[in-house]
């Protein structure tokens, strides 16, 4: 039978572990006191330079990352938390605006009816994307991104553009045939209307498609997402009418489906609508687009590298200067038996504290910088928001700052090792 002492020894920490915890607590407490004293009294300028250096690096990181996300987010049209996209697995999870040429879904109208029968689905529409050349009565001819949709009576937004100015449903598609009523309704984005010099009620003709069908501008919409999508030349029209012009009516084809749902549980049912399809939320589609975007990914990686290099140089320089200024104290501590690890830990934790404060400062300034960039883009180029800031980026900035602090520790170890070996004195 195990004795009471056996249970006691298992449940209570060992003396060695308690000693290590006390040592670490003491080192961290000493590092905190050194940081406060350095920042307020002994070397405020040097500490401020380190904090500002890290802050600048993190600010740059967040602004460029916000721009990279802004490049991806408009291309997906994503923005609502309840939006889900059904895409082909073989399409590389591409965005709706670049979906032309990708594998398409057949029987789009029938599949859309099955999707709408789900209790958690609020609105649903297939999306057919193509590029059309439209001509106005005044002779202006321009290319626009045409998006075919099935308008919903309850109100719907596609790529941030409302379909309220369109007749509900898809009147030209009549019980499996394309012999219904041709509405010719088209909703233009503000960018498309400006490009075509088109106003409400103007007639638009499709050029170069061998058709005499015409459209009428029933609405000019500014993107509700408030981003660069509002400046893109987009024309939203009824799905069946776009299908008949582009030849996609032969198999009732669509590129993707946009579903607005009240519950995430709908994804398991949507996943079975088509074989070899994937269901992505707006956030997942934006993330995937960012990873697939060469420009966005390059911007993000460049921002990370620059931020780490710049921040590490600032902290490493100032902390080595501090080691040089304290070398007499460090020699004394070594002489009385304070081990090297304890001395390095104290300065390392101090570097992490500097990085942490700089990271918090840089995150706040970065959020403000994204706001300023969006205001400037809207004021000078009238394109709305070009960068996206998410609260999670604050944590991203802080983590990046801590990485900067960790990378500084080997430099401190090298400087202190040189001092420990009794070589030439470090120069302050």
N, C-alpha and C positions, 0 to 999 in steps of 0.2 A: 504494500500500500504506500502511495506517495505521501510524504509528510506535508504538513502545512507550510514548512519552509520551502519545499519544492514549488508549490503553487505561488508562493510569495515571490520567489526568485523569477518565475516566469512572467508575472504580471507587472513587476516593477522594473524600470530601466536600470541598466547596469551603471555602476559608478563611472566607468570609463565613458559611457555615452553621455551622461550628465555633465561630465567635465568638458567634453567636446562642445556640447551645446552652450555651456557657460562661456567657453573661450570664444566661440563664434559670436555670441551675444555681446561680449566685451569688445571684440574687434569692430563689430558693426556700430556699437555705441560710440567707440572712439572715432570711427570714420565720420559718423554724423556730426559729432562735436567739432571735428576738424573742418568739415564742410561748412558748418554754420560760422565758425570763427573766421575761416578764410573768406567767406562771402561777405561778412559784415564788417570785419575789422582788419585782419592781417593782410589780405590780398584781394580786395573786392574787384579791382580792375581785371586781374588775371582770371578770377572766377567768372566774372561777367563775360569776358571774351570767350571762354569755353562754352558757357551756356548759350550765348548768342550764336556761336559757330555751329553748335549742334542744332539750335533752333532754325537757323537759316537752311541747313541741309534738310531738315525734316519738312520745312515749309516748301522748299523746292520739290521734294519727293511727293508731297500730297497734291500740290498744284498740277504737276505733270501726270500723276496717277489719275487725278480727276479728269484731266483732258483725255487720257487714254480710255477711261471708262465712257466719257462723253462721245468718243469716236464709235464705240461699240453700241452703246445704248440706243442712239437714234437709228442705227442700222437695223436693230431688231424691232423697233417700234414698241419696245417693252416699257412698262411703267407702272401698271396696276398690279397690286399684289394678288388679285384673284384671276389674273390672266394666265391661260395655259395654251401651249402651242403643240399641235400634232404635226410632226415633221417626219420625213422619210429617214430611216437610219442610214441609207446610202447617200444622203445629200450632204453629209458632213455637218449636219445641224446648222446649215447656213441660214442667214437672216432672210426675211420676206423680201427685202429690196434686192437681193442678189439671187433669188431663187429661180430665176429664169434659166432654163436649160437643165435643171435638176430633175430627177425622177418625180413623176406626178401621181396623184391619187385619182382613180377613176370612180364613177358613180358618186360624185361629190354631193349632189342634192339629196340623194337617198341617205347617205351617211350623215349628212347634217341633220336630217329629221330624226335619226336614231340618237344623235348626240343631244338634241334638244329635249328628247323624251326623258332624260335623266333629271331627277328631282333637284339635284344640286346645281344644275346648269341654268344660269340666268340668260345669257345670250350666246349664240354660236354662229359662225359663218365660215365657209370655205374661202380661201384666198387664192386668186389666180393673178399672177404678176407678169406683166409684159411691158415692153417699151413701144409706145405709139407716137406717130408724128401727127400732131393735130394742127389744123389750119383754121383761122378765124375768117369772118367775112371781110375783114380789112386786109387780108392777104398775109398775115403773120403766121409763120409756120415754125413750130418748135417741137422738140422731142420731150415727152413727159413719161413718168412711170405710171402706168395704168394698173389699178388694182380692182379686180372684180370681187364683189361681195354679195351676200344675201342680206339685205337690210332687215333690221329687227324693229318691230313695232314699239318695243319698250325703250328704245334709245340705245345707241351703240357708237363706239368710237373705234376707228381703224387707223393705225399709225397716228393716233392723236387727233384724227379728223372725225367730226360727228357726221352721221348719216341721216340726221333728222330731216334734211331737205330732200330725201329720196323716198319714193313710195315703198312701203313695207313689203318685204318678201322679194320675189324675183319674177315679176309679171310675164316676162318673155318666155320663161320656162313653164310650159303647161302640161302637166301630167306626163312627163317623159319626152315631150316634144319641144321644139323651139318654134312654135307657131303662135305664141301668145302675143300680148300687147307689147309693142316696142315703146318704151318710155323715153329713151334717149337722155335720161337724167345723168348728170355728172357733177360731182362736187370737187372743186379745185382747191388745192392748198393755196395759201397766199403767195407762195413762191411761183406756183404754176400760173396763177392769174396774172401776176406781174410779168412773167416771161411772155405769156401769150397776149398781154394787154387786153384781157377778157374781163367783162363785167357780167353781173347777174342778168340772165336772159339771152346772152349772146349764143349764136350758133357755132358749133365746132364740127369740122369735117375731118374724117380720118383719111390721111393721105398715104398712098403707097401700099394699100392693102387690097385694092381691087374691089372696094365696096362703096356703095352710095349712101350708106347709113350716116346719119348726122346725130349730134348730141347737143343738148342745151344746158348751159351752165345754170344749175338750180341753187347752188350755194358756193360761197367762197369762205373757207374756214381757216382760222389760225390754229395751229397745233395746240391742243390743251396741255401737252407735256411741257410746253415752254422751252423746247430745245431747238437745235438746228434743223430738226425735221420740218418745222414750219416754213423754212426757206427752200426746201426741196421741191422740185416740180412734180407734184403728185396729183393724179386724177382718179377719184374713186367713182366707180360705176357699177351697174348691176352685173352679176357674175355671168348670167346667160348671154347678155349682150356682148360682153368682152369675149366669151367663149366663141360666139358665132363669128366674130371678126378675126380671131387668131387661129381658128381651126380646132380649138379644144372642145368643141361641142360633140365631136364624133364619139368620145367616150366620157363625156361629162367630167372633164378633168379639172383638177385644182392642185396648186402647189403645196398648200398647208391649210391647217384649220386654226382659227383663233376662237378660244372658248373662254368665257367669263363665268366663273363658278363661285358658289358661296362656301364651298368646302373643298379641302385638298383631297378628300376621299374619292373624288371623281376621277383622279388620275388612274386608278386601277381599272376602272371601266373603260376609260378612253383608250387605254393601252391596247385593248382588244378590238378596236374599231377596224384597224387595218393590220395585216401582217407586216413585219419589218418596218414598223413605225415606232417613234419614241414620243413621249409626252414630257414636255419641258415647261417649267414655270418661267415667268418673265426674268427672274433673277438668274436662273440656270441658263437661259438662252443668252442673256447679256454676258454672263461669265464665259460661256462657250465662244461667243463672238469675239470677246476680248482675247481669248487664247488663240483663236484662229486668225485674228487680225495681225498681220505682220507689223503694221505701223503702230497699233496700240501696244502690242507686246514689246516691240523695240523701245517705245517711249518708256514703258514701265521699267524694263530692265535697265535702261540707261539712267533713269532717275534713281533707282536703287543703288547702282554702282557709284554714281556721283555723290549721292547723299552719304554713303558709307565712307568713301574716301575723304571727302571734305570734312565730315564730322570727326572722323578718326584723327585726321591731321591736327585739327584744332585741339581736341582733348589731349592727344599724345604730347603735343608741344608744350601745352601749359602744365601738364602733370609732370613731365620730365623737368621742367623749370622748377617745379615745386620740390621734386626730389633733390635737385641740385642745391636749392636753397636750404633744405633740411639735412644735408649730408652729414653735418657734425652731429646732429641728434641721432641720425640713423647709425652712425658709427658707435655712438655711446650705447644705444640700445643693443647693438650687436655685441659690444664688449661685456654688458651685464647679463647676457644670455637670452635675450629675446630672439626667438628663432626667426629665420628668414621668412617662413610662411606667414607668420603673424604680421610682420611688417608689410609684406606684399599685399596681404588681405586688406589691411587698413587702407592703403592707397588705392587698391583695386575697387573696394566698395565706395570710396570717395569719388572715383571716376564714374562709377555707375550712377551715383547720386547726381553728379553734374549732368550726365547724359539724360537721366530721367527728367530733371527739371527742364533741360533744353528740349526734350521730346514733347513735353506738355506745352511748353511755350510755342514750339514750332507747329503743333497740331492746331492750336487756336489761331495762330497767324495764317496757317494753311487754309483753314476754313474761310477766314476772311479773304484770303487771296483768291480762292475759287469764286467767291461772291463778286469780287472786284472784276475778275476776268469775264464773268458772265455779263455784268453790267456794261463793261467796255465793249464786249462783242455785240451786244444789243444796240448800244449807242452808236458805234462807228460802222458796223456792218449789217445791222438789223437781221441777225440770224438767231436771236434768242440765246438760250444757254448753250455754251459749248463745253462746259465741264460739269461734272457731277460730284457732289460731296455727300458721302454717307457717314453716319455716326461711327460706323465700324472703322473708318479711316483714321479716327483718333487713336484707336488701339493699334492700328498698323503703324502709325507714326511713332508711338511710344515703344513698340517692339523694335522698330528700326533703330531708335535711339539707344536702346539697351544693347543691341548688337554692336553698335559703335563703341559703347563703353566696354564691352567684353573684348573687342579687338584691341583696345588700348592696353589691356593688362599685360600681354607679352612684351610690349614696348617698355612698360614700367619694370617688368621682371629683368629685362636686359640691362636697363640703366642701373637698377639696384644690384644686379650681379656684378657689374663692373666695379661698383663702389665696394662691394663685399670682398672682391678679390684683391683689394688693396692696390689697385692700379692708380693711374693718374686721377686726380680729383676731378669730379664733374664740374663743369663751368656753368655758373648761373647766368 
